[in-house]
């Protein structure tokens, strides 16, 4: 339910309503606008409908929340959420850029790539220390050693670190090194893991599952938000379809769909979405045009030698050209690059 307060409602009125609602066993979420303050009441719908909320002093009207995802919905949080990491912003018209290798392979390689993507304009360094692979015989990542390499490279260049956590047992360790903790597509509905990262005091990037709907993506985000972590970045990374000329099918309609229904920022990962380096530039530009709040791109010095996903990684020169093009287009598409 949404409680809309009367114009001129005082802080005392707000506090009284929150106290009253909580005494009845419900959770609250306050959103203060320029002219109005609304209070979201979260709990069992049947019980909520029976409460005389409109009788509380200061209340103008009580409205139902139509979306099953409460905290992620624009109904309770109209303004865009902006997530800022090391000076890079996502949301609210900002377009953040994340780049780096698919996997951390060595210290020398990671530092070299970090230097090139930082110089080009990426504010966040990505890289997998734990790699979820289809085959158990494929490269699985350097684990904590990889985390240390990422952190050292990013610190040297003033960048943030985005890296994936795959297991609840590793959340504390990954969070020690990362600025953005990533939940991969295969774990989008790992609710124990979502709840665990929801307890962190740092941003979480949630990737859309391989066959998940936008509604299911937002319901997964709700698990993180419910734990108190409001710094969630969504990521469209392609969904499985019958098309086999690309790795996945990039669903750019998810971007305006999310913006219509949620205040959370959403970025696009054209690397995993297409699996083809020759599509990265066009899909990145299309993502910005669709209103995305950023991109995440895989970059490698020698893609043909990469231990993971070389076919979808672009070389530093191509990345520099891409960022230059995006910065040129940004003002015309209503975006600000960090």
VENFEN-V250762 format. One record per pair of residues at least 4 apart in sequence whose ideal C-beta (glycine too) atoms are under 8 Angstrom apart, sorted by the first residue. I is the first residue (numbers start at 1). J is the second residue. D is the distance in Angstrom with one decimal. If there is no record, write none. Layout:
i = [I/I]
j = [J/J]
d = [D/D]
This chain:
i = [1/1/1/1/1/1/1/1/1/2/2/2/2/2/2/2/2/2/2/3/3/3/3/3/3/3/3/3/3/4/4/4/4/4/4/4/5/5/5/5/5/5/5/5/5/5/5/6/6/6/7/7/7/9/9/9/9/10/10/11/12/13/13/13/14/14/14/14/14/15/16/16/16/16/17/17/17/17/17/18/18/18/18/19/20/20/21/21/21/21/21/22/22/22/24/25/26/26/26/26/27/27/27/28/28/28/28/29/29/29/29/29/29/29/30/30/30/30/31/31/31/31/31/31/31/31/32/33/33/33/33/38/40/40/40/40/40/40/41/41/42/42/43/43/44/45/45/46/47/48/49/52/53/53/54/54/54/55/65/65/65/65/66/67/67/67/67/67/68/68/69/69/69/69/69/69/69/70/70/70/71/71/71/71/71/71/72/72/72/72/72/72/72/72/73/73/73/73/73/74/74/74/74/74/77/77/78/79/79/80/80/80/80/80/81/81/81/81/81/81/81/81/82/82/82/82/82/82/83/83/83/83/83/83/83/83/84/84/84/85/85/85/85/85/85/85/85/86/86/86/86/86/86/87/87/88/88/88/88/88/88/89/89/89/89/90/90/90/90/90/90/90/91/91/91/91/92/93/93/93/94/94/94/94/94/94/95/95/95/95/95/95/95/95/95/95/95/96/96/96/96/96/96/97/97/97/97/97/97/97/97/97/97/97/98/98/98/98/98/98/98/98/98/98/98/98/99/99/99/99/99/99/99/99/99/99/99/100/100/100/100/100/100/100/100/100/100/101/101/101/101/101/101/101/101/101/101/101/101/102/102/102/102/102/102/102/102/102/102/102/102/103/103/103/103/103/103/103/103/103/103/103/103/104/104/104/104/104/104/104/104/104/104/105/105/105/105/105/106/106/107/107/107/107/108/109/109/110/110/110/110/110/111/111/111/111/111/112/112/113/113/113/113/113/114/114/114/114/114/114/114/115/115/116/116/116/116/116/116/117/117/117/117/117/118/118/118/118/118/118/119/120/120/120/120/120/121/121/121/122/122/122/123/123/123/124/124/124/124/124/124/125/125/125/125/125/125/125/125/126/126/126/126/126/126/127/127/127/127/127/128/128/128/128/128/129/129/129/129/129/129/129/129/129/129/129/130/130/130/130/130/130/130/130/130/130/130/131/131/131/131/131/132/132/132/132/132/133/133/133/133/134/138/139/139/141/142/142/143/144/144/145/146/146/147/147/147/147/147/147/147/148/148/149/150/150/150/150/150/151/151/151/152/153/153/154/154/154/154/154/155/160/160/161/161/161/161/162/162/162/162/162/162/163/163/163/163/163/163/164/164/164/164/164/165/165/165/165/165/165/165/165/165/165/166/166/166/166/167/167/168/168/168/170/171/171/171/171/171/171/172/173/174/174/175/175/175/175/178/178/179/179/180/180/180/180/180/181/181/181/181/181/181/182/182/182/183/183/183/183/183/183/183/183/183/183/184/184/185/185/185/185/185/185/186/186/187/187/188/188/188/188/188/188/188/188/189/189/189/189/190/191/191/191/192/193/194/194/194/194/194/195/195/195/195/195/197/197/197/198/198/198/198/198/198/198/198/199/199/199/200/200/201/202/203/203/203/204/204/204/204/204/205/205/205/205/205/206/206/206/206/206/206/206/206/207/207/207/208/208/208/208/208/208/208/208/208/209/209/209/209/210/210/210/211/211/212/212/212/212/213/214/214/214/214/214/215/216/217/217/217/217/218/218/218/218/218/218/219/220/221/221/221/221/221/222/223/224/224/225/225/225/232/233/233/233/233/233/233/234/234/234/234/234/234/235/235/235/235/235/236/236/236/236/236/236/236/236/236/236/236/236/237/237/237/237/237/238/238/238/238/238/238/238/238/238/238/239/239/239/240/240/241/241/243/246/246/246/246/246/246/247/247/247/247/247/247/248/248/248/248/249/250/250/250/250/250/252/252/252/252/253/253/254/254/255/255/255/255/255/255/255/256/256/256/257/258/258/258/259/259/265/265/266/266/267/267/267/267/267/267/268/268/268/268/268/268/268/268/268/269/269/269/269/270/270/270/270/270/270/270/270/271/271/271/271/271/271/271/271/272/272/272/273/274/274/274/274/275/275/275/276/276/276/277/277/277/277/277/277/279/280/280/280/280/280/280/281/281/281/281/281/282/283/284/284/284/284/284/285/285/285/285/286/287/287/288/288/288/288/288/288/288/289/289/295/297/297/297/298/298/298/298/299/299/299/299/299/300/300/300/300/300/300/301/301/302/302/303/303/303/303/303/304/305/306/306/309/314/314/314/315/316/317/318/319/320/321/322/323/323/324/325/326/326/327/329/330/330/330/331]
j = [40/41/48/49/53/62/63/64/65/38/39/40/41/62/63/64/65/75/76/17/21/38/39/40/41/53/56/59/62/36/38/59/60/61/62/63/9/13/14/17/36/37/38/39/58/59/60/58/59/60/35/36/60/13/14/37/58/14/58/15/16/17/57/58/18/30/37/39/58/19/20/56/57/58/21/39/56/58/59/22/28/30/39/23/24/56/26/28/39/41/53/26/27/28/51/43/41/42/43/48/41/42/43/39/40/41/42/39/40/42/70/71/76/77/37/38/39/40/37/38/39/40/76/77/78/79/37/37/38/78/79/76/65/70/71/75/76/77/48/53/70/71/47/48/48/49/64/50/51/53/64/56/59/62/59/61/62/59/70/73/75/76/75/72/73/75/218/261/215/219/73/215/218/219/221/222/262/75/76/222/76/77/222/225/226/230/218/221/222/225/232/262/263/264/77/218/261/262/263/78/260/261/262/263/81/263/263/92/263/91/92/93/263/265/91/92/230/231/232/263/264/265/89/90/91/92/94/265/89/90/91/203/231/232/233/265/88/89/90/90/96/123/124/160/179/180/203/123/124/158/159/160/179/123/338/96/97/123/124/160/338/94/96/336/338/94/96/233/265/267/293/294/233/264/265/293/265/334/335/336/293/294/335/336/337/338/288/292/293/294/295/326/330/335/336/337/338/123/124/267/293/294/338/121/122/123/124/294/295/297/323/326/337/338/122/123/124/125/126/162/180/267/294/295/296/297/117/120/122/124/125/126/296/297/298/299/319/110/113/114/117/122/125/126/127/298/299/105/109/110/113/126/127/128/298/299/300/306/313/127/128/131/271/298/300/306/308/309/310/312/313/127/128/129/131/139/141/142/146/306/307/308/309/110/127/128/129/141/142/146/147/149/150/109/110/142/306/307/110/149/111/149/152/153/112/113/301/114/127/149/150/153/115/149/152/153/156/116/301/117/299/300/301/316/118/125/153/154/156/157/159/119/157/120/299/301/316/319/320/122/125/299/316/319/122/123/125/157/158/159/320/316/319/320/323/324/323/327/337/159/319/323/159/160/338/159/160/161/162/179/180/150/153/154/157/159/160/161/162/161/162/163/182/296/298/146/149/150/161/163/141/146/163/164/308/141/142/143/144/145/146/147/150/163/164/174/140/141/143/146/163/164/165/166/167/170/174/138/139/140/141/308/164/166/184/186/187/138/139/140/308/138/308/307/308/146/146/149/147/148/173/149/150/163/151/163/173/174/176/177/178/152/177/153/154/161/163/177/178/155/161/177/156/157/159/158/159/160/161/179/159/179/180/177/178/179/180/178/179/180/182/205/296/174/177/178/180/181/182/174/181/182/183/184/170/171/174/175/178/181/182/183/193/197/170/184/187/193/171/193/192/193/196/174/175/181/193/196/197/200/176/177/178/181/181/197/200/202/182/202/202/203/202/203/204/205/233/197/200/202/203/204/205/204/205/207/187/188/190/193/194/197/204/205/206/207/188/207/207/208/209/210/237/272/209/210/193/194/206/207/208/209/212/216/217/220/209/212/216/220/194/195/220/223/196/197/198/206/220/223/224/199/223/224/226/227/204/224/229/204/223/224/225/226/227/228/229/227/228/229/204/229/229/231/231/232/233/224/229/231/232/233/232/233/234/235/267/217/220/221/224/232/233/234/235/235/237/269/212/214/217/234/235/236/237/239/254/216/217/220/239/239/240/248/239/240/216/217/220/239/217/218/254/257/258/261/219/220/221/234/254/258/222/234/258/261/262/264/223/224/225/232/234/262/264/226/227/229/232/229/230/232/264/264/265/266/267/293/294/258/262/264/265/266/267/266/267/268/269/296/250/251/252/254/255/258/266/267/268/269/273/292/248/268/269/272/273/246/247/248/249/250/251/269/272/273/274/248/249/251/248/249/248/249/249/250/273/274/275/276/279/272/273/274/275/276/312/272/273/274/275/273/268/270/273/274/283/268/286/287/290/257/290/258/266/259/266/268/287/290/291/292/260/290/291/261/262/264/266/266/291/293/294/292/293/287/292/293/294/295/296/273/283/284/287/290/292/294/295/296/273/295/296/297/274/279/280/283/284/287/295/297/275/280/296/297/298/309/312/313/298/309/312/283/279/280/283/312/309/311/312/280/311/312/303/311/312/313/314/318/283/284/297/312/314/318/322/285/318/321/322/325/286/287/288/295/297/322/326/289/325/326/329/290/292/295/292/295/326/329/330/333/335/329/333/326/314/319/322/309/312/313/314/313/314/315/316/319/305/306/310/313/314/315/315/316/306/315/310/311/313/314/315/310/310/310/313/313/318/319/322/319/320/321/322/323/324/325/326/327/337/328/329/330/337/337/333/335/336/337/335]
d = [7.5/4.4/4.9/7.9/6.6/5.7/6.9/6.0/6.3/5.5/7.4/5.8/7.5/7.1/4.5/7.6/5.9/6.3/6.5/6.4/7.8/6.5/4.3/7.8/6.3/5.9/7.8/5.6/5.6/6.5/5.4/7.4/5.0/4.9/7.4/6.7/3.9/6.6/6.9/7.5/6.6/4.7/6.9/7.1/5.5/6.4/6.2/5.8/7.1/4.4/6.5/7.0/8.0/4.4/6.5/6.0/4.6/7.3/7.5/6.2/6.2/6.5/6.5/3.4/6.3/6.8/6.2/7.1/7.5/6.1/6.2/7.3/7.0/7.2/6.2/5.8/5.5/6.3/6.8/6.1/5.0/7.2/6.7/6.3/7.0/5.9/5.1/5.3/7.3/5.4/7.5/6.7/7.5/6.4/6.5/6.8/5.2/6.4/3.9/7.1/7.5/4.4/6.5/5.6/6.6/6.0/7.3/7.1/3.9/6.6/7.5/6.2/5.6/7.5/6.9/7.7/5.5/7.7/7.2/5.1/7.8/7.0/6.2/5.4/6.7/7.7/4.9/6.7/7.4/7.0/7.8/7.2/7.0/6.4/7.6/7.8/3.8/8.0/6.2/7.1/5.0/7.4/6.3/5.7/6.6/6.5/7.9/7.1/7.0/7.9/7.9/7.8/6.3/4.7/5.5/6.7/5.0/7.5/5.7/6.6/5.1/6.6/6.8/7.8/4.1/6.0/7.9/6.7/7.5/6.5/5.5/7.6/4.4/5.3/6.9/4.5/7.4/7.9/6.0/6.9/6.6/7.2/5.9/3.9/6.4/7.7/4.7/4.8/5.3/6.0/7.7/4.8/7.4/5.9/7.1/7.8/6.6/6.3/7.8/5.6/7.7/6.4/6.1/5.4/7.1/4.4/7.0/8.0/6.4/5.0/4.3/7.8/5.5/7.1/5.5/7.7/6.8/7.7/7.7/4.8/5.5/6.3/5.6/7.0/4.3/4.1/6.5/7.1/7.1/4.8/6.0/5.1/4.9/7.6/5.5/5.9/6.9/4.8/7.7/7.9/7.9/7.4/6.3/4.3/5.0/5.9/6.0/6.0/7.2/6.8/6.3/3.9/6.3/6.1/6.2/4.4/7.3/3.2/5.5/6.4/4.3/3.7/5.9/7.8/5.5/6.1/4.4/5.3/4.2/6.3/4.6/5.0/7.9/7.5/3.3/4.9/7.7/6.3/6.2/5.8/6.5/7.7/7.3/5.3/7.9/6.4/6.2/7.3/6.4/5.4/7.8/7.3/6.1/4.2/6.5/5.1/7.5/6.3/6.7/7.0/6.7/3.6/5.5/6.0/4.6/6.3/7.2/6.2/6.1/7.6/6.4/7.6/7.0/7.2/6.4/7.8/4.1/7.7/5.0/5.5/8.0/7.4/6.7/7.1/4.1/7.3/4.0/7.6/4.0/7.6/7.3/6.3/7.2/4.8/7.6/5.1/6.2/7.6/5.9/6.7/6.1/7.6/4.7/4.0/4.6/7.3/6.1/6.7/7.0/6.6/5.5/7.7/5.2/7.9/6.6/6.6/5.3/7.1/7.1/7.6/6.0/7.9/7.7/4.9/7.3/6.6/4.4/4.1/8.0/7.7/6.3/6.7/4.5/7.9/5.3/6.4/5.8/8.0/7.6/7.6/5.7/4.1/7.8/5.4/4.5/6.5/5.4/7.0/5.5/3.7/8.0/5.3/5.9/5.2/7.3/7.7/7.5/5.2/6.7/7.7/6.2/4.9/7.6/7.9/6.4/6.3/6.4/6.1/6.3/5.0/6.6/5.1/6.5/7.9/7.8/4.9/7.3/6.8/6.0/6.2/5.7/6.8/6.1/7.0/5.9/5.2/4.1/6.7/7.6/5.7/6.7/6.3/6.6/6.5/7.2/8.0/3.7/7.1/7.4/4.1/7.0/5.5/7.0/6.1/6.1/7.9/7.5/4.4/7.7/5.6/7.6/7.3/5.6/4.2/4.6/7.7/4.3/6.8/6.8/7.3/7.8/7.2/6.1/6.4/5.2/6.2/4.4/7.2/5.1/7.3/6.6/6.3/6.3/4.7/7.6/4.7/7.0/5.6/7.1/8.0/4.7/7.0/8.0/5.9/7.6/7.0/7.9/5.1/7.8/6.0/5.6/7.4/6.5/5.7/7.0/5.1/5.8/5.7/7.2/7.7/3.2/4.6/6.6/5.5/7.8/7.6/7.4/4.8/6.1/7.8/7.8/6.0/7.0/5.1/7.8/6.9/7.7/7.6/6.3/5.3/4.0/6.0/7.5/5.7/5.9/5.5/7.9/3.9/7.1/6.4/7.5/7.2/7.4/4.3/5.7/5.6/3.4/7.2/7.3/6.5/6.4/6.6/6.4/7.9/6.3/6.7/7.3/6.7/7.6/4.0/7.4/6.3/6.8/6.3/6.1/5.0/6.0/6.4/7.8/6.1/5.9/4.5/6.5/6.7/7.6/7.8/4.1/6.3/4.7/7.7/8.0/3.8/6.4/6.4/5.0/5.0/7.1/6.7/6.9/4.0/5.7/6.3/7.4/6.4/7.2/5.0/7.9/7.5/6.2/7.7/7.9/4.2/7.3/5.1/5.4/5.5/4.2/7.7/7.9/5.5/7.0/7.1/7.3/6.9/6.8/6.9/6.4/7.9/7.7/7.3/5.6/5.4/4.8/5.4/6.0/7.4/7.5/4.9/6.0/7.2/6.7/7.6/5.4/5.9/5.8/7.9/5.3/6.3/7.9/7.2/6.4/7.2/7.1/4.7/7.2/5.3/7.1/5.5/6.3/6.5/7.3/5.2/7.2/7.6/4.5/6.9/5.2/6.6/7.6/6.6/6.7/6.5/6.4/6.9/4.9/6.3/7.7/5.5/4.6/6.4/5.2/5.4/5.9/7.7/7.5/7.3/5.5/8.0/6.6/6.3/6.4/3.8/5.8/7.6/6.8/5.1/6.3/7.4/7.2/5.9/6.4/6.2/7.8/5.6/6.4/6.5/6.3/7.7/5.9/3.9/5.4/7.4/5.5/7.6/7.8/5.7/4.9/6.1/7.0/7.4/6.3/4.1/7.0/6.6/2.7/6.6/4.6/5.2/7.0/7.0/6.8/5.9/7.4/7.0/4.0/7.2/6.1/5.5/6.2/6.9/5.4/7.2/7.9/4.6/7.8/5.6/7.7/7.1/6.2/5.6/6.8/6.1/7.2/5.6/6.6/4.4/5.1/7.2/5.3/7.8/4.8/7.2/6.6/5.6/6.0/6.8/6.9/6.9/7.2/7.8/7.9/6.3/4.8/7.3/6.2/5.2/4.3/5.5/7.7/7.2/7.1/6.5/5.4/5.0/6.2/7.4/6.3/6.5/6.6/6.3/7.8/7.7/6.7/7.9/7.3/6.8/5.6/7.8/7.7/7.6/6.1/5.2/6.5/7.6/6.2/5.9/7.2/5.3/5.4/6.7/6.1/6.3/5.4/7.2/5.3/7.4/6.2/7.6/7.9/6.0/7.7/5.4/6.9/4.1/7.4/6.9/5.3/7.3/5.6/6.8/7.2/6.1/7.4/4.5/6.4/8.0/6.2/7.5/5.0/7.1/7.2/7.7/7.2/7.6/4.0/4.4/5.5/7.6/6.7/2.9/5.8/4.9/7.0/7.5/5.9/3.2/7.0/6.0/5.7/5.5/6.2/7.4/7.4/4.1/5.3/7.6/7.5/4.7/5.8/6.1/7.1/6.7/7.2/6.1/2.5/7.3/6.8/6.7/5.3/7.3/7.0/7.6/7.3/6.7/3.8/6.2/5.8/7.3/5.9/6.5/4.6/5.7/7.8/6.0/7.1/6.5/5.7/6.9/6.9/4.4/5.2/5.0/6.1/6.3/5.7/6.6/5.2/6.9/4.5/7.1/5.9/3.9/7.3/6.3/5.9/7.9/5.8/5.5/3.9/5.9/6.0/7.0/7.3/7.4/3.8/7.9/4.7/7.7/5.4/7.6/5.9/7.2/4.6/7.7/5.8/6.7/5.1/3.8/5.3/6.6/6.5/6.6/7.6/6.4/7.3/5.7/4.1/7.2/4.4/6.9/7.9/7.8/6.8/6.6/4.2/7.1/6.0/6.8/7.8/6.1/4.8/7.6/6.8/6.3/6.7/6.7/5.9/6.3/4.8/7.5/5.3/6.0/6.2/7.6/5.3/7.5/6.8/6.5/7.4/7.5/5.0/6.9/6.2/6.2/6.8/5.1/6.9/5.9/6.5/6.4/6.8/6.9/6.5/6.2/4.1/5.7/6.0/7.6/6.0/6.4/6.9/5.4/6.0/7.9/5.7/7.9/6.8/6.5/7.2/6.2/5.8/4.3/7.2/6.1/5.8/7.2/6.1/4.9/7.8/4.8/6.4/4.0/7.8/7.1/7.0/6.8/7.1/7.9/4.2/7.2/4.4/7.3/6.6/5.8/7.0/3.4/5.7/6.2/4.2/5.5/7.3/7.2/6.3/6.6/6.3/6.4/6.3/6.4/6.4/6.2/8.0/6.5/6.4/6.1/6.6/5.2/5.6/4.2/6.5/5.1/7.5]
